[in-house]
Amino acid sequence: MSCHSLLTGSPVEVIETMARFSTDVIASCAFGINGNSLKDPDAEFRRRLRTIFDFTVRKGLAGMLQFFAPSVLSLIKLKFVDDATDNFITKTVWSTVEYRQG
């Protein structure tokens, strides 16, 4: 969905703009960091969150197994989130905790 900017007359992707704004709000409120998604559509925080919400058959299967048969999920070592994204989120959460404690 797009509409035209009143200032420039050029099209604005409304859904993408709102998603980037929401990403920045989540980054700021939950983690106390600047997500910078509005200025940089390829900002790391936005990129990492996108990988979580991009649906694949593998993620669908992992989600179902997590809910219905978690022991099978751990047995076959199927992950819902890839290691790079998991490490990024873990690092971000712990650095936020350390900052707020210190």
N, CA, C and O atoms as a GROMACS GRO file, in nm:
protein
  408
    1MET      N    1   0.084  -0.117   0.000
    1MET     CA    2   0.000   0.000   0.000
    1MET      C    3   0.089   0.123   0.000
    1MET      O    4   0.184   0.132   0.078
    2SER      N    5   0.059   0.216  -0.086
    2SER     CA    6   0.136   0.340  -0.088
    2SER      C    7   0.042   0.457  -0.102
    2SER      O    8  -0.070   0.445  -0.151
    3CYS      N    9   0.089   0.572  -0.056
    3CYS     CA   10   0.017   0.696  -0.077
    3CYS      C   11   0.121   0.802  -0.110
    3CYS      O   12   0.241   0.777  -0.096
    4HIS      N   13   0.078   0.917  -0.154
    4HIS     CA   14   0.172   1.020  -0.195
    4HIS      C   15   0.201   1.116  -0.081
    4HIS      O   16   0.111   1.156  -0.007
    5SER      N   17   0.327   1.151  -0.067
    5SER     CA   18   0.370   1.246   0.034
    5SER      C   19   0.316   1.384  -0.001
    5SER      O   20   0.320   1.425  -0.117
    6LEU      N   21   0.265   1.454   0.098
    6LEU     CA   22   0.215   1.590   0.075
    6LEU      C   23   0.329   1.687   0.047
    6LEU      O   24   0.309   1.788  -0.021
    7LEU      N   25   0.448   1.658   0.098
    7LEU     CA   26   0.560   1.750   0.081
    7LEU      C   27   0.630   1.732  -0.053
    7LEU      O   28   0.663   1.830  -0.120
    8THR      N   29   0.653   1.608  -0.093
    8THR     CA   30   0.732   1.585  -0.215
    8THR      C   31   0.648   1.533  -0.331
    8THR      O   32   0.692   1.540  -0.445
    9GLY      N   33   0.530   1.482  -0.304
    9GLY     CA   34   0.447   1.425  -0.409
    9GLY      C   35   0.490   1.286  -0.452
    9GLY      O   36   0.429   1.227  -0.540
   10SER      N   37   0.596   1.234  -0.390
   10SER     CA   38   0.645   1.101  -0.426
   10SER      C   39   0.573   0.996  -0.343
   10SER      O   40   0.525   1.025  -0.233
   11PRO      N   41   0.564   0.873  -0.394
   11PRO     CA   42   0.494   0.767  -0.320
   11PRO      C   43   0.566   0.730  -0.190
   11PRO      O   44   0.688   0.732  -0.182
   12VAL      N   45   0.487   0.697  -0.090
   12VAL     CA   46   0.539   0.653   0.040
   12VAL      C   47   0.478   0.517   0.068
   12VAL      O   48   0.356   0.501   0.065
   13GLU      N   49   0.562   0.418   0.095
   13GLU     CA   50   0.514   0.284   0.131
   13GLU      C   51   0.468   0.288   0.276
   13GLU      O   52   0.550   0.284   0.368
   14VAL      N   53   0.338   0.295   0.297
   14VAL     CA   54   0.281   0.314   0.430
   14VAL      C   55   0.309   0.194   0.521
   14VAL      O   56   0.352   0.213   0.635
   15ILE      N   57   0.285   0.073   0.473
   15ILE     CA   58   0.304  -0.046   0.558
   15ILE      C   59   0.450  -0.058   0.600
   15ILE      O   60   0.478  -0.083   0.718
   16GLU      N   61   0.541  -0.042   0.506
   16GLU     CA   62   0.685  -0.052   0.538
   16GLU      C   63   0.726   0.059   0.635
   16GLU      O   64   0.803   0.035   0.728
   17THR      N   65   0.677   0.180   0.612
   17THR     CA   66   0.711   0.292   0.700
   17THR      C   67   0.660   0.268   0.841
   17THR      O   68   0.731   0.294   0.938
   18MET      N   69   0.537   0.218   0.855
   18MET     CA   70   0.482   0.189   0.987
   18MET      C   71   0.556   0.073   1.054
   18MET      O   72   0.576   0.074   1.176
   19ALA      N   73   0.597  -0.026   0.977
   19ALA     CA   74   0.675  -0.138   1.033
   19ALA      C   75   0.810  -0.088   1.085
   19ALA      O   76   0.854  -0.129   1.192
   20ARG      N   77   0.873   0.000   1.009
   20ARG     CA   78   1.002   0.054   1.054
   20ARG      C   79   0.984   0.143   1.177
   20ARG      O   80   1.067   0.140   1.268
   21PHE      N   81   0.877   0.221   1.180
   21PHE     CA   82   0.847   0.303   1.298
   21PHE      C   83   0.824   0.214   1.420
   21PHE      O   84   0.877   0.240   1.527
   22SER      N   85   0.744   0.107   1.403
   22SER     CA   86   0.717   0.014   1.513
   22SER      C   87   0.844  -0.051   1.563
   22SER      O   88   0.863  -0.070   1.683
   23THR      N   89   0.932  -0.086   1.471
   23THR     CA   90   1.062  -0.145   1.509
   23THR      C   91   1.141  -0.048   1.594
   23THR      O   92   1.200  -0.088   1.695
   24ASP      N   93   1.143   0.079   1.555
   24ASP     CA   94   1.216   0.180   1.633
   24ASP      C   95   1.154   0.199   1.772
   24ASP      O   96   1.227   0.217   1.870
   25VAL      N   97   1.021   0.195   1.781
   25VAL     CA   98   0.954   0.210   1.911
   25VAL      C   99   0.988   0.091   2.001
   25VAL      O  100   1.018   0.109   2.119
   26ILE      N  101   0.983  -0.030   1.946
   26ILE     CA  102   1.017  -0.150   2.024
   26ILE      C  103   1.162  -0.144   2.070
   26ILE      O  104   1.192  -0.172   2.187
   27ALA      N  105   1.252  -0.108   1.980
   27ALA     CA  106   1.394  -0.099   2.016
   27ALA      C  107   1.415   0.003   2.127
   27ALA      O  108   1.492  -0.022   2.220
   28SER      N  109   1.348   0.115   2.119
   28SER     CA  110   1.364   0.221   2.218
   28SER      C  111   1.301   0.184   2.353
   28SER      O  112   1.365   0.197   2.457
   29CYS      N  113   1.176   0.139   2.350
   29CYS     CA  114   1.104   0.111   2.475
   29CYS      C  115   1.153  -0.015   2.545
   29CYS      O  116   1.174  -0.015   2.666
   30ALA      N  117   1.172  -0.121   2.469
   30ALA     CA  118   1.207  -0.250   2.531
   30ALA      C  119   1.356  -0.262   2.561
   30ALA      O  120   1.395  -0.320   2.662
   31PHE      N  121   1.440  -0.206   2.472
   31PHE     CA  122   1.583  -0.226   2.486
   31PHE      C  123   1.662  -0.099   2.515
   31PHE      O  124   1.781  -0.106   2.548
   32GLY      N  125   1.598   0.016   2.504
   32GLY     CA  126   1.668   0.142   2.530
   32GLY      C  127   1.774   0.174   2.426
   32GLY      O  128   1.872   0.242   2.457
   33ILE      N  129   1.755   0.126   2.304
   33ILE     CA  130   1.852   0.153   2.198
   33ILE      C  131   1.783   0.222   2.081
   33ILE      O  132   1.660   0.219   2.070
   34ASN      N  133   1.861   0.284   1.996
   34ASN     CA  134   1.809   0.348   1.876
   34ASN      C  135   1.810   0.246   1.764
   34ASN      O  136   1.916   0.207   1.715
   35GLY      N  137   1.692   0.202   1.722
   35GLY     CA  138   1.682   0.103   1.614
   35GLY      C  139   1.721   0.160   1.480
   35GLY      O  140   1.768   0.086   1.393
   36ASN      N  141   1.703   0.290   1.461
   36ASN     CA  142   1.745   0.362   1.341
   36ASN      C  143   1.681   0.308   1.212
   36ASN      O  144   1.738   0.325   1.104
   37SER      N  145   1.566   0.245   1.222
   37SER     CA  146   1.502   0.185   1.105
   37SER      C  147   1.441   0.287   1.010
   37SER      O  148   1.437   0.265   0.889
   38LEU      N  149   1.395   0.398   1.063
   38LEU     CA  150   1.335   0.499   0.975
   38LEU      C  151   1.440   0.561   0.884
   38LEU      O  152   1.412   0.589   0.768
   39LYS      N  153   1.558   0.582   0.936
   39LYS     CA  154   1.665   0.642   0.855
   39LYS      C  155   1.735   0.538   0.768
   39LYS      O  156   1.774   0.567   0.655
   40ASP      N  157   1.751   0.418   0.821
   40ASP     CA  158   1.822   0.312   0.750
   40ASP      C  159   1.735   0.187   0.744
   40ASP      O  160   1.726   0.113   0.842
   41PRO      N  161   1.669   0.163   0.629
   41PRO     CA  162   1.580   0.046   0.619
   41PRO      C  163   1.652  -0.087   0.639
   41PRO      O  164   1.588  -0.188   0.666
   42ASP      N  165   1.783  -0.088   0.627
   42ASP     CA  166   1.861  -0.210   0.644
   42ASP      C  167   1.935  -0.211   0.778
   42ASP      O  168   2.038  -0.277   0.792
   43ALA      N  169   1.883  -0.137   0.877
   43ALA     CA  170   1.945  -0.132   1.009
   43ALA      C  171   1.947  -0.272   1.070
   43ALA      O  172   1.856  -0.352   1.045
   44GLU      N  173   2.049  -0.302   1.149
   44GLU     CA  174   2.067  -0.437   1.201
   44GLU      C  175   1.947  -0.485   1.282
   44GLU      O  176   1.904  -0.599   1.265
   45PHE      N  177   1.893  -0.400   1.369
   45PHE     CA  178   1.780  -0.441   1.452
   45PHE      C  179   1.661  -0.480   1.365
   45PHE      O  180   1.596  -0.581   1.392
   46ARG      N  181   1.633  -0.403   1.263
   46ARG     CA  182   1.522  -0.432   1.170
   46ARG      C  183   1.547  -0.562   1.093
   46ARG      O  184   1.458  -0.645   1.078
   47ARG      N  185   1.670  -0.578   1.045
   47ARG     CA  186   1.708  -0.697   0.970
   47ARG      C  187   1.687  -0.823   1.054
   47ARG      O  188   1.633  -0.923   1.007
   48ARG      N  189   1.732  -0.816   1.179
   48ARG     CA  190   1.722  -0.933   1.268
   48ARG      C  191   1.576  -0.965   1.302
   48ARG      O  192   1.538  -1.082   1.303
   49LEU      N  193   1.495  -0.864   1.328
   49LEU     CA  194   1.354  -0.889   1.358
   49LEU      C  195   1.282  -0.946   1.237
   49LEU      O  196   1.192  -1.029   1.251
   50ARG      N  197   1.320  -0.901   1.119
   50ARG     CA  198   1.258  -0.953   0.997
   50ARG      C  199   1.281  -1.102   0.984
   50ARG      O  200   1.192  -1.176   0.942
   51THR      N  201   1.401  -1.148   1.018
   51THR     CA  202   1.429  -1.291   1.004
   51THR      C  203   1.342  -1.374   1.098
   51THR      O  204   1.309  -1.488   1.068
   52ILE      N  205   1.304  -1.317   1.211
   52ILE     CA  206   1.218  -1.388   1.304
   52ILE      C  207   1.077  -1.403   1.246
   52ILE      O  208   1.016  -1.509   1.258
   53PHE      N  209   1.027  -1.298   1.182
   53PHE     CA  210   0.889  -1.298   1.136
   53PHE      C  211   0.870  -1.345   0.993
   53PHE      O  212   0.756  -1.358   0.948
   54ASP      N  213   0.978  -1.370   0.920
   54ASP     CA  214   0.965  -1.428   0.786
   54ASP      C  215   0.927  -1.574   0.799
   54ASP      O  216   0.998  -1.652   0.862
   55PHE      N  217   0.814  -1.611   0.741
   55PHE     CA  218   0.766  -1.749   0.755
   55PHE      C  219   0.836  -1.840   0.656
   55PHE      O  220   0.850  -1.808   0.538
   56THR      N  221   0.879  -1.955   0.706
   56THR     CA  222   0.928  -2.063   0.621
   56THR      C  223   0.862  -2.192   0.671
   56THR      O  224   0.812  -2.197   0.783
   57VAL      N  225   0.864  -2.293   0.588
   57VAL     CA  226   0.807  -2.422   0.629
   57VAL      C  227   0.883  -2.475   0.750
   57VAL      O  228   0.824  -2.531   0.842
   58ARG      N  229   1.014  -2.456   0.748
   58ARG     CA  230   1.098  -2.502   0.860
   58ARG      C  231   1.057  -2.435   0.991
   58ARG      O  232   1.048  -2.500   1.095
   59LYS      N  233   1.033  -2.303   0.986
   59LYS     CA  234   0.990  -2.232   1.107
   59LYS      C  235   0.850  -2.275   1.151
   59LYS      O  236   0.822  -2.286   1.270
   60GLY      N  237   0.764  -2.300   1.054
   60GLY     CA  238   0.630  -2.347   1.086
   60GLY      C  239   0.634  -2.482   1.157
   60GLY      O  240   0.564  -2.503   1.256
   61LEU      N  241   0.718  -2.571   1.106
   61LEU     CA  242   0.734  -2.702   1.167
   61LEU      C  243   0.795  -2.689   1.308
   61LEU      O  244   0.750  -2.756   1.401
   62ALA      N  245   0.895  -2.605   1.320
   62ALA     CA  246   0.958  -2.584   1.452
   62ALA      C  247   0.859  -2.526   1.551
   62ALA      O  248   0.857  -2.567   1.667
   63GLY      N  249   0.775  -2.433   1.507
   63GLY     CA  250   0.675  -2.374   1.594
   63GLY      C  251   0.572  -2.476   1.641
   63GLY      O  252   0.535  -2.480   1.758
   64MET      N  253   0.527  -2.558   1.547
   64MET     CA  254   0.430  -2.662   1.584
   64MET      C  255   0.491  -2.763   1.680
   64MET      O  256   0.427  -2.802   1.778
   65LEU      N  257   0.614  -2.805   1.652
   65LEU     CA  258   0.679  -2.901   1.741
   65LEU      C  259   0.704  -2.840   1.879
   65LEU      O  260   0.691  -2.909   1.980
   66GLN      N  261   0.739  -2.712   1.883
   66GLN     CA  262   0.762  -2.645   2.011
   66GLN      C  263   0.636  -2.648   2.096
   66GLN      O  264   0.643  -2.665   2.218
   67PHE      N  265   0.522  -2.632   2.032
   67PHE     CA  266   0.396  -2.630   2.104
   67PHE      C  267   0.347  -2.770   2.140
   67PHE      O  268   0.307  -2.795   2.253
   68PHE      N  269   0.351  -2.861   2.043
   68PHE     CA  270   0.292  -2.994   2.063
   68PHE      C  271   0.389  -3.101   2.111
   68PHE      O  272   0.348  -3.193   2.183
   69ALA      N  273   0.517  -3.091   2.073
   69ALA     CA  274   0.612  -3.197   2.110
   69ALA      C  275   0.751  -3.139   2.128
   69ALA      O  276   0.840  -3.165   2.048
   70PRO      N  277   0.771  -3.061   2.234
   70PRO     CA  278   0.901  -2.996   2.254
   70PRO      C  279   1.017  -3.094   2.267
   70PRO      O  280   1.130  -3.061   2.231
   71SER      N  281   0.992  -3.214   2.317
   71SER     CA  282   1.100  -3.311   2.331
   71SER      C  283   1.150  -3.357   2.194
   71SER      O  284   1.269  -3.382   2.176
   72VAL      N  285   1.060  -3.368   2.098
   72VAL     CA  286   1.099  -3.406   1.961
   72VAL      C  287   1.182  -3.294   1.899
   72VAL      O  288   1.280  -3.320   1.829
   73LEU      N  289   1.142  -3.169   1.925
   73LEU     CA  290   1.215  -3.054   1.871
   73LEU      C  291   1.360  -3.054   1.919
   73LEU      O  292   1.452  -3.032   1.840
   74SER      N  293   1.381  -3.077   2.047
   74SER     CA  294   1.518  -3.079   2.099
   74SER      C  295   1.594  -3.202   2.050
   74SER      O  296   1.716  -3.197   2.033
   75LEU      N  297   1.523  -3.310   2.027
   75LEU     CA  298   1.586  -3.432   1.978
   75LEU      C  299   1.642  -3.415   1.836
   75LEU      O  300   1.753  -3.459   1.807
   76ILE      N  301   1.566  -3.350   1.749
   76ILE     CA  302   1.612  -3.332   1.611
   76ILE      C  303   1.687  -3.200   1.591
   76ILE      O  304   1.732  -3.170   1.481
   77LYS      N  305   1.699  -3.121   1.698
   77LYS     CA  306   1.777  -2.998   1.698
   77LYS      C  307   1.729  -2.897   1.592
   77LYS      O  308   1.809  -2.831   1.526
   78LEU      N  309   1.598  -2.888   1.578
   78LEU     CA  310   1.538  -2.792   1.486
   78LEU      C  311   1.514  -2.661   1.561
   78LEU      O  312   1.461  -2.662   1.672
   79LYS      N  313   1.555  -2.550   1.502
   79LYS     CA  314   1.544  -2.421   1.569
   79LYS      C  315   1.446  -2.330   1.495
   79LYS      O  316   1.436  -2.333   1.373
   80PHE      N  317   1.375  -2.251   1.573
   80PHE     CA  318   1.283  -2.153   1.516
   80PHE      C  319   1.359  -2.029   1.469
   80PHE      O  320   1.324  -1.968   1.368
   81VAL      N  321   1.464  -1.993   1.542
   81VAL     CA  322   1.545  -1.874   1.512
   81VAL      C  323   1.688  -1.920   1.484
   81VAL      O  324   1.743  -2.003   1.557
   82ASP      N  325   1.749  -1.865   1.378
   82ASP     CA  326   1.886  -1.903   1.345
   82ASP      C  327   1.984  -1.853   1.452
   82ASP      O  328   1.950  -1.765   1.531
   83ASP      N  329   2.103  -1.910   1.455
   83ASP     CA  330   2.202  -1.879   1.559
   83ASP      C  331   2.243  -1.732   1.560
   83ASP      O  332   2.258  -1.674   1.667
   84ALA      N  333   2.261  -1.672   1.443
   84ALA     CA  334   2.304  -1.532   1.437
   84ALA      C  335   2.200  -1.440   1.500
   84ALA      O  336   2.234  -1.348   1.575
   85THR      N  337   2.074  -1.464   1.469
   85THR     CA  338   1.966  -1.382   1.526
   85THR      C  339   1.952  -1.409   1.675
   85THR      O  340   1.932  -1.316   1.753
   86ASP      N  341   1.963  -1.534   1.715
   86ASP     CA  342   1.956  -1.569   1.856
   86ASP      C  343   2.068  -1.501   1.934
   86ASP      O  344   2.044  -1.446   2.042
   87ASN      N  345   2.188  -1.503   1.880
   87ASN     CA  346   2.302  -1.438   1.946
   87ASN      C  347   2.282  -1.287   1.955
   87ASN      O  348   2.313  -1.226   2.057
   88PHE      N  349   2.229  -1.226   1.849
   88PHE     CA  350   2.204  -1.082   1.848
   88PHE      C  351   2.103  -1.045   1.956
   88PHE      O  352   2.125  -0.950   2.032
   89ILE      N  353   1.993  -1.119   1.963
   89ILE     CA  354   1.889  -1.088   2.062
   89ILE      C  355   1.943  -1.109   2.203
   89ILE      O  356   1.919  -1.026   2.292
   90THR      N  357   2.013  -1.219   2.225
   90THR     CA  358   2.071  -1.246   2.357
   90THR      C  359   2.167  -1.136   2.399
   90THR      O  360   2.161  -1.086   2.511
   91LYS      N  361   2.255  -1.097   2.307
   91LYS     CA  362   2.351  -0.990   2.336
   91LYS      C  363   2.279  -0.858   2.366
   91LYS      O  364   2.317  -0.786   2.458
   92THR      N  365   2.176  -0.828   2.289
   92THR     CA  366   2.102  -0.703   2.309
   92THR      C  367   2.030  -0.703   2.443
   92THR      O  368   2.033  -0.602   2.514
   93VAL      N  369   1.966  -0.814   2.477
   93VAL     CA  370   1.894  -0.822   2.605
   93VAL      C  371   1.991  -0.808   2.722
   93VAL      O  372   1.966  -0.731   2.814
   94TRP      N  373   2.102  -0.882   2.718
   94TRP     CA  374   2.196  -0.877   2.831
   94TRP      C  375   2.266  -0.742   2.842
   94TRP      O  376   2.293  -0.696   2.953
   95SER      N  377   2.296  -0.679   2.730
   95SER     CA  378   2.357  -0.546   2.740
   95SER      C  379   2.258  -0.445   2.795
   95SER      O  380   2.298  -0.351   2.865
   96THR      N  381   2.130  -0.462   2.766
   96THR     CA  382   2.027  -0.375   2.823
   96THR      C  383   2.014  -0.398   2.972
   96THR      O  384   2.004  -0.302   3.049
   97VAL      N  385   2.015  -0.523   3.014
   97VAL     CA  386   2.006  -0.556   3.157
   97VAL      C  387   2.126  -0.497   3.231
   97VAL      O  388   2.109  -0.435   3.336
   98GLU      N  389   2.247  -0.516   3.178
   98GLU     CA  390   2.368  -0.463   3.242
   98GLU      C  391   2.364  -0.311   3.250
   98GLU      O  392   2.403  -0.254   3.352
   99TYR      N  393   2.317  -0.245   3.144
   99TYR     CA  394   2.310  -0.099   3.142
   99TYR      C  395   2.212  -0.049   3.248
   99TYR      O  396   2.239   0.049   3.317
  100ARG      N  397   2.097  -0.116   3.260
  100ARG     CA  398   1.994  -0.071   3.355
  100ARG      C  399   2.031  -0.101   3.499
  100ARG      O  400   1.984  -0.034   3.591
  101GLN      N  401   2.117  -0.203   3.521
  101GLN     CA  402   2.160  -0.234   3.656
  101GLN      C  403   2.272  -0.141   3.701
  101GLN      O  404   2.284  -0.108   3.819
  102GLY      N  405   2.354  -0.100   3.607
  102GLY     CA  406   2.474  -0.023   3.641
  102GLY      C  407   2.451   0.119   3.657
  102GLY      O  408   2.544   0.194   3.685
   0.00000   0.00000   0.00000
